[in-house]
Amino acid sequence: MSNVPEIFGSMVFSEAVMRARLPHATYKEVIHAIRHDEPLTPEIATVVATAMKNWAVEKGATHFTHWFQPMTGVTAEKHDAFVHPTGDGQAIMEFSGKELIQGEPDASSFPSGGLRATFEARGYTAWDPTSYAFVKDGVLYIPTAFVSYTGEALDKKTPLLRSMQALSKQAIRILRLFGDTASDSVRATAGAEQEYFLVDKSVYDRRRDLIYTGRTLFGARPPKGQEMEDHYFGAIKPRVAAFMKDLNDELWKLGVVAKTEHNEVAPAQHELAPLFSTVNIAADHNQLTMELMRTVAKKHGMECLLHEKPFAGVNGSGKHNNWSMATDTGENLLEPGDTPAENAQFLLFLCAVLKAVNEYQDLLRISVATAGNDHRLGANEAPPAILSVYVGDELEAVLNAIMNGEAYSGGGKEPFKVGVSVLPRFPKDSTDRNRTSSFAFTGNKFEFRMPGSSQSISEANIVLNTAVAEELRRFADRLEAADDFDGELHDLIRETVKENIRIVFNGNGYDDAWVEEARRRGLLNLRTTPEALPYYLHEKNIQLFESNRVFSETEMRARYEIMQENYAKTIRIEAMTTSDMVRKDILPAVSAYGGKLAETLTAKKALPGIDTSYEESALSRLSELTGMTGRAVDVLDEAIMRSNDIASCEDLSNFCRDKIFATMSELRIYVDEMETITSGKYWPYPTYGEMLFSVR
């Protein structure tokens, strides 16, 4: 039995550790710098570095690394030893303030979108003191940002930190207008619910598609999938429970507040949910969670699959991003209050979010756009590719009353007037969670349900933070110039609701009728990544990021190119894996089985009165399918070759979707049918049934 209070945060250089190990004056300077986003002086950094090194060595660390998040979608690290020769054949353990604050990894092989040439290798990592350092596997990990030699962001953390600063600046302006002089900053907070699959390592090792692409490129539906709905919240199997226990222990040591665990809808699918953290810490913790899920699963003889859709025909995996805003004094700005002033403030922040989602629905869609997530969005377990906001019946009634100048049933008989009428304090569960909504208000936060399970939550939160900051900036400009604050506030909220009510939808997002309704409302339905990405460079989006100092136009164009390339590379890897599996394993296996059928058919025909209908039918259909499969794989190989000559990243991603992926989809139909006819003794890969029910 784990002693949770004893192990929690035991491997983290936390505020409590700093308080115990740093001189009091140094500790106060560090905490002040963290809470006010100010840099540390070299002198203070040296003191911190010495204390951090001594603590890490006591925890068994021999190396340190600047841990960063390049545009690859995974984390990166380079380990340097603390060891330093003394010149007399001995060595001491050293770690300087300069080494703590800044590193210089080789940046030449990370995605840059053309920000620098391949031969321009220099890049810098810079310590993010707001995210605590930690020790893992004998290494001191220092969370850092990653920038180019000329200062452009090459990672996901740098723009996330910039967006947090933008949001805090504009939110404080609004709070000052409501008389809040105590709050110094506003932090975006997040909690990322992480879905994943577990399969036995023995079946994983025999599936080349899982190894290369993270998803199954072929596989007929098993006799039993999720139809009985018996896996969701069902009893957790002993092997999975043992994995979850070890995972929790490792996460708790690193200060990750893993809170909830359960079986998800599909067989072999599970979920872990943490408590809320400041959004940059939540992003770091989620990257750690995904990494540890994989490593801990291996120790239990399993593989953890984080792809958005590893198995066709059953639910895929998402990552619900629960987002809110809180002051440094502890006030949740999306929590309705008890007084007219509190409710007016709540409504203004709510309106900023509604307007942000409505005006920047394209950017929010792009923030979750990947080849993997395209399989999931719009399926039965995930929201559609259309952005909409669910607010619940009670809050929708409030918004309608404001918009129409009518009486609100919960606020009295007089027409609703902001700053006069008092809203009821919403209980935490005053709104249904509405699993079909892409962006749902759940009492005191918004749940953005579109991110995919393998994605960093940084992308979505960069857009959310920046878009809401922009709307708050516009609100503050108008209200600061007003002679009649209450009157201007009332007009502002009413106008904002009227102009953005189209984004509010409380119905069933899975219903086909919603697609048509969304079209009538003028909402975007960007079903695939190649459809979505061109919106990224629209003028309004460049203006958004530049004016809030989150991205320069140069950085945006680089990221656009990286996203296009990632999509095309993913599809091409899947296509080459498809061709390899079909040519080397599937067609030879089916041909061998066909040969066996032909032998049996010949032998049976030599005997009078023997029914040969099964052999004749199966052999005939397999012959047809192998012919169609052979022709389709030839078309696929030709398309792969043609893609090498396409220079434009936009043209290439469109070609990959329209030609390569379409041909892969056609091939899958033939192969999956062959699997249902071919003897299991001959079929070269573990079936869906064997994989989904492999962990017993």
N, C-alpha and C positions, 0 to 999 in steps of 0.2 A: 504494500500500500504506500503510495507516494505521500510524503508530507508536503502538501502544496504550499503552505505559507513559508516553509523552509527553502524549497527549491525555486519558488517564483522569483524571477529576476536575478537569480544567483549568478548568472553569467553576463550581467549587464552592468556597464559603468554608468549607473543611474544617478539621479539627483541625490539619493540617499548615500550612495557610495562617495560621490563628490563631497558631500557635506562632511563625511567622516574622514576623508583623506586629504582634502585641500585645506590650506590656511583659510581662516574665516574670510579675510578680505578678498582672497582669490576666488573663493566660492561665490561670494556675493557678486563679483564682477562677471563671472561666468554665467550665473543665472540671469543677471541683468541683460547680458549680451544675447542669451537665448530668447528671452521674452520680448526683446525689443529689436530682434533681427540685426544686431550690431556685430561687427567683427571684433575678434579678440586681438589685443596687442601681442607682439612677439614675446614680450616678457611673460605675460599671463599664459600664453600658449606653451611656453617652455615648462612652467610649473605644472600645468595640466598634463602635458606629455609624460613627465617623469612619474607623476602619480598614476597615470593610466597604465604606463609600462609596468610599474611595480605590481599593480593589482593584477594585470594580465598574466605576468610571469607566475604569480602565486596561483593562478587558475590553470597553469600548465601551458601557457602560450610561449612559443619560441619565435613566432613570426608575427608580422602585422600586414594588413592589406587595406588599401583604399578600395572600398566596395561600392561599385557604381552600376548604373542601369543604362547601358548604351541602347541604341535603336534596334537592337537585335531581338528585343522582347524578353531576354533573360538577363541575369546579373553577370558582372565581370569582376575579376579580382586578379591581382598579381602579388605573390607573397614575398616579403623581404624579412630576413632574419634580424632579430634584435642584436645578434652577436657582433662585437666590434673588437678587432685585435688590439692588444696593448703594446705590441712591439717586443715583448720579452717571451713570446711563445704562449702567452696567456690570452684570455679574451674576457670582455665584460659585456653586459647587456645594456645597450643604449637606444634611446629613442628621443629625438629632438622635437622642439616645438615646430620647426620648419617641416619635419617629416609628418607631423600630425596635421598641420594645416593644409599642406599642398603636396601632391605627388605628380609624377610625370610618366604615365604609361604611354606605350607606343599606340598612337591613334590611327595608324595607317590602314589597318584591316577592319576597322569598324565602319558600319554604314554612315556615310556623311552626306549623301545626296549631292555630291559635287562641291561641298563647302571647302574641300581642300584636295589637292592632287595626291595620288598614292605615295609619291616620294616625300610629301610633307607630313612627316610622321608625328610631330610633336602634338601632344594634348595634355591638358592639366586636369587633375582631380582636386577638388576643394572641399574640405570638411564641412558637413552639415551638422553643426552642434545641436540643432533642435531634435535630431534623431540619435539616440544614445548608441555609443560603441558597445560591442559585445564580443565575447570569446566563444568560438565554435571550432571544434576539432583542432585545438592547439594553436589557433590563429586569432589575433585581435583584429576584428572587423570594424573599420571606421567608415560609416555611411558618408558618401561624398557626391558632389555634383561633378559633371564631366564636360569640359568645354575645349574648344579648339585653341590653337596658338593665338588666333586673332579674337577670341572671346565668344564665338558663336556656340550655342548649346549643341552638344553632340549626344545628349541623353534625354531621359524623361524627367529626372528630378529637377534640373535647372528651371525649365518652364513651369513646373508645378510650384516651386517656391516663388517664382515671380508672380504667378496667378494668385497665390495666397496673399502676397503683399498687396496686390491690386484690390482684392476683395476686402481686406482689412481696412485699407485706406478709405474706400468709399463707404463701407458700412459704418465706420466711426463718424464720418460726416453726417450720416442720417441719425445716428444715436445722439449726437450733440444737439440736433434740432429738436429732439424729444426730451432734452434736459439731462441726458446721461453724461455726467462729467467724470464718473468713476472708472469707466472702461477705457483702457488704453489700446486694446487691439481686439480684433474679431478673427477667430480661426474657423476655417472650414473643417468639419469633422466627417469622418467616414467609417463605415464598418462593412467589410466585404465578405458576404456569404459565399463560400467556395464549394462548388460541386465537383465531383470527381468519380471515376470508376476504378475498381480494383479487380484485376484478373490474376489467375495463377501464372507464375513465371514460366511454367512449362509450356503453356499454350501461347503465351506472348512470344517466346523465343522461336516459335514455328510460324509466326505470321510476319512475313517480310514487310507487309504494308503498315502494320502497327509500329515496327521498328523504324522505318524510314519516314513515315508521314504522320504517325499518331492516330490514324483512323483506318478502319477496314475499307478497302476499295472494293471488296467483293464479300458476299455472304447472303445466303438465302435465309429467310425468316425462320426462326425455330418454331416448333409446335407450341411452345409457351413463351410469351414475352412478358409484358406488363399488364396483360388484359385483366387478370384477376385482381389487380390493385392491392396485392398482398405484401408487396415489398415495402411500400411507403410507410414509414414509421413502424415497421415490423421489428420483431426481435432481432437484435444484432448478433450475427454468427460469431462463435468464439474466436476464430482467426482474425476477423475484422475488429472485434472488440479489443483483442490484444494489440493490434496495430494502432487503434485509436488511443489506447492507453499510453503506448510508447510515444506516439506523436504528440499527445498532450504534454507529456513530461518534457520533451525536447522544446516545445514551444513555450511552455511556462518558464523554463530556465532562461529563455531569451526575452522574457517579458511580454510575450504575445498572449493576450487574454483570450485563449480559446475557450469558448463558453458552451456552445451547443453542438451536438453531434447526433446524426440520425441517418437511417436509410432513406434514400430518395425514391423516386417513382420507378425507375427502370431497374431490372435485376442487375446486381453488382454496382449500383450507383449509390453514392453517399454524399453527405454535406457536412461541412464544418463552418460555424459562424463565430466570429470574435465579438468582443465589446467594441464600442466606438473609440477611436483615437483621432488626434489631429491628422489631417489627411495625408501629409507627407510621411508620418510615422505609420499610418495605416497602409500606405503603399509599400513601404519597406517591409512591414510585417507580412503582407500578403505574398511578396516575393519569397520571403523566408518560408512561409507556409507551403507554397508550391514546391520549393526545393526539398524541404524536409519530408513532405508527403512521398516524394519519389524515393528518397534514400531510406526512409523507415520502411516503406513497402518492400523494398528489396531484402531487408533484413528478415522479413516475415515470409519470404518466398513468393512475393507478389510483385506486380507492376502497377503503378498508379497512372491512369490515363487522364490527361487534362485537356484533350482535344474537345472542341465544342460538340462534335457529333461523331464519336468513335464507332457507333453502331447504327446503321440505318434501321428504321422501323421502330425504334424505341427512343425515349426521351434523350435529348442531348444535355449538355452541362453548361450552365451560365454562372455568372458571378454578380449577384445583386449588390449594387453599390448604394448603401444607405447614407444619404448626404444631408448635412444640416450646417448651421452656423451658430457659433457660441462665442460670447464675450470672454475675456480673460477673468471676469468676475463671476463666471458660471451661468450666465443667462442664455438659454436657448432662444434664438431669435425667431424660430418657427413654432414657438409655444404660445398659443392664445392666452390672454391674461384675464384679470378680474375687473379691470377698470377701463373706461373709454380710451384713455391714453395708451394703455398697454395693447388694447385691441386694435387701435389705429396703427400703432407701430407694427404689430403682427401682420395686419392686412397690407401694409406698404411693402414689407419684406416678401410676403406671399406674392404680391403683384409683380415684384421684381423677378421672381422665379418664373412665374407664368409668362411674362413678357420675354424673358431670356430664352425659354424653351420654344416659344412661338417664333421669335425672330431668328434664332440660331438652331432650328431643328436640323438643318443640313449638317452643321458642325457636330452636333450630338450624334447623329447617325454615322458620320465619318469616324468619330472617336471609337466606335465599336466595329468598324468595317474591316473584316479580314476574310480570307478565303474560307477559313474554318467556321466563322460565325455565320457566313452566308447559308450554310447548311441548316442552321438552327433557327434563325429569325423567321417568323412566319409559320413555323411548325406548331404542333399542338401543345408543346410544353413551353413555348417562348412567346413573347409579344411579337406583333408584326413589325415590319421594317418602318412603320409609320409612327412618328412621335405624337403622343397625346398625353394629357395630364389627367389623372383621376384624383378627384378631391373629396368624393363622398357626397351623399345627398344633402347633409346639413350644411356643409360649407358651400356647396353649389347653390343652395337656397339663399345664403348670405350674398354670394356674388351676384345672383340674379336680382336680389333686392337693391343692391347698390347700383347695378347697371340701369335698372328700370325706375329707380326712385320710388320704389314701392315699400310697403310695410313688410318687415321681416317677422315671420310668425314667432320667432324666438326672442324678438327684441321689443315687442310692444306693438301698438296700433299706429304709431306715427311713421311716416316715411323714413327709411333708413338714412341716417346721416353719420358719416364717420366722425368720431370724436364726441358723439353724443350717445348713440345707442351702445348698449353693453352686450357683447356676445357671451354666450355661455362658455364656461371653461370646458373645452373638449376633453373628455377622457381619452386615454391613450388609444383605446380601441373604438373611437367614435366613427372611424371609417373602416370599411372592409378593405382587405389588402388587395383585392382584385388582381389575381395572377395574370390576367390578360392585358393589363395596362403596362405600357412601356415606362411610365414615369408616374408613380402613385404617391400621393400624400398619405402618410400612415400615422397621423396624430401629431407628431412634432418633428418630422423629417420627411424627406422624399426618398423613395426607393426606385432607383434607376435600374431596370431589370434587363437592359439590352446587352451589357458587356458579356463577352464570352469567357469561358472558364479559364482559358490559357492566357488571357490578356492581362497586362498591367493595368491597374485601376488609375494610373496617373493620367492617361489620355483623356478619359471621360471627365475626371475632376479638373483637369486644366481648362477644358471647355466650360464646364459648369461654373467654376470660380470666376473665369474671365467674363463670361456672358452676364452673370449676375452682377459682377462689379460694374460693368458698363451701364446696366440699367439703373443701378444705385447712383452712379455718377450723374446720369441725366436727371434722376429724381432730385438729387441734392442741389444741382445747379438751379433747378426751377424753384424749389422750396426756399433756398437761401435768398433768392431774389424777391420773394413774395412779401407784400405788405400785410396781408391777412393769411397767416400760416394755416389756421384751421380751415378756412374757406378754400385755399389753394390745395391743401392736402385732400380735402373731400373731392374736389374737381379732378385732381390727379388720379386718385384711386378709381373714381368712376370712369374716367376716360380710358384708363389702362385696362380695366375689366372689359369694357365694350370693345376695345380694339383687339383684345387677345382672347376673347371667350371661345373662339373657334378651336383652340388647343385643348379645351376642357372636354373630356369625354368619359362618362361614367359607365358606359355599356360594355358589351362583350367584344373585346378586341380580336377574338378568334372568328367572329361571325363575318362571312363574306360580305354582308351588307355594310359593314364598317369600311371596307375598302372603297366602296362606291360613295359612302357618306363623307369619308375623308377627302376624296377627290372633289366633291362638291364644295367642301369647306376650303379647298385650296391648299391642303396639307400635302407634303411630299411623301411619295412612296418609292423610296430608293431601294429596290429589292436586292441588288448585288453591289459588291465593292466597286467594280468599274463604273457603275451608274452614279455612285455617291461621290467618288473622289474628285471629279472636276469641280464640284461646288466649293472645295476647300480654298481655291484661289480666287473666288469671287471678291469683288472690291470691298463689299461690306465686311467680309471676314478678315481680309488683310487689315482693313481699318480697325477692326475690333482688337486684334492682337497687337498691332503697332501702337495704337493710342494708349493701351494699358501696359505697354512695355513687357509683354510676355514673349512675343516673337517679333523679329524683324521680318520684312518681306523676304529677305534672302534666306533666313532660317525656314520660313514657311515653304518656299519653293524647294528647298532641300528635303524637307519632310514629305512633301508631296511626291517627289521622285522616289524616295525610300518606300513609301506606301505602295506606289504603283509597282515597283520592283519586287517587293515582298509578295504581292499577290501573284505576279507572273511566275516568280521562282517557285512558289508553293505549288501552283498548278502544274508546272513543268516537272517538278520532282514526283508528284503524284502520277503524272502521265508516264514517265519513264519507269516508275515502279510497276504501274499497271501493265505496261508492255512486257517487262521482265517476267512478271508472274505468269502472264498468259502464255508467253512463248516457251519459257523454260519448265514450267510446272503444270499448268492447267491443261493446255492442249495435249501435251504428251500423256498426262494421266487419263484424260477422257479417251484419247485414241487407244490407249492400252485396254481400257475397259471395253471400248467398242470392239476391239479385237477379240476379247474374251466372249462378248456377246455373240459375235459372228461364229466363233468356234462352237458355242452351245447351240446356236441356231442350226448349223450344219449337222451337228450330231443328232438333234431332235428330229430333223426332217428325214433322217435315215430310218427313223422308227415310225411305223404306221400308227395313225390315230393320236399322235401327240400334239397338244395345243402349243403353237409357237407364236401366238399373237403378242405376248409380252416382249419377246426378243425382237420381233419384227418392228413393233411400234417404237420401242426404246432405241433400237439401232437406227431406225429411220430418222427419228427426231434428233438424236445426237449427231448424226451426219449433217443434218441441216444446220444445227447450232454450231458445230465446229467450222463449217464453211462460212457462216455469217461472222463468227468470231475472228476467223483468220483474215477475212476481208476488212473487218473493222480495225483490227490491230495494225494492218498495213496502212490504213488511212490515218490512224493515230501516229504512227511512226513518221509518216510523211509530214503531218502537221507539226510535230516536234521539230523536225528539220527545218521547216519553213519559218518557224518562230525565231530561229537563230538569225534570220536576215531582217527582222523588223527592228528598226532603230528607235522609233518613238515609243516611250514608255506607255503612253495612253493607248496607242494602236496595239502594242503587245498585250496589255492586260485585256483589252477587248477581244483580241484574237484568241487568247487563252480561254476566255469564258465561252465565246461563241463557237469555236472550232474544237479546241483540245478538250475542254471539259465536257462539251456536248457529246463528243465521240467516246470519251470515257464512260459517260452515263449510258450510252447505247451498248457499249461492250458489257457493262455490268448486267444489263438485262439478260443478255445471252448466257453469260457465265453463271449467274445465279440460277437460271433455269437448268443448266447442265448439272449444277450441284444437286438439284432435287432428283435427277435421274441416275446419276453416277453412283456406284456402290461406294459406301463409306470406306471400304478397304482400299479403294483406289484414289479417293479424293485427297489431294496433297496437303490440305491445310485444316487446322481445327475449325469446326463449324461454329456458328453463332451460339448454338445451344451449349457446346463444350466450353466456349469462352465465358458466356454470361453466367453460367452456373458452375464455373471452375473452382470458386472459393467456397468450400463447404465447412 
